[in-house]
Each structure stands twice: as structure tokens, then as C-alpha cells.
Amino acid sequence: MQRIRIEYDSNLDALVAISKRLSRSEKQYNMSSEEFYDKFSKGVMDDIIEFTEWANDYRHYLAIYRKLEKQLRNVA
């Protein structure tokens, strides 16, 4: 499997793109990313590629969100 590296102009652009991917997975599997990630982390969900990618997207989303949140607090 070949990895694809996507670069964004800003953290906000990355957050929007990842949010769209998360939303598609949430609709497809009828659960929030937070609920999914909790189950995935506990080993309740299968270890298929789609779930691994969803978990990675969610971790990436959280990291970017926290970074942006910290930047906003420093501005205020």
C-alpha cells in the first residue's frame, strides 16, 4: 500500500479537510468519531483498513484542533 502525503496551506485548511473525511465515515457507520474512536481504542471494532484510517484521521483532527485552540487562546 502506497502512502499519500497531502499538504495544506494552513492548519485550518487541514482541519476542514479532515472534518469532511470524518463526517463521511460518521454517516457511513452511523456513529460519531468520538464514539468510534473509543470503541476502536478498546479493541471493540475490527482492525480493517477503513477503521485504521478513520482512527488516524480522528487523532490528526484532535491534534490540529488543540493546536489551533492554543493559538487562539494566545491571541485573545
Summary of the structure (lengths in Angstrom):
residues: 76
radius of gyration: 13.7
end to end distance: 43.8
largest distance: 43.8
contacts: 168
relative contact order: 0.15
helix: 72%
strand: 0%
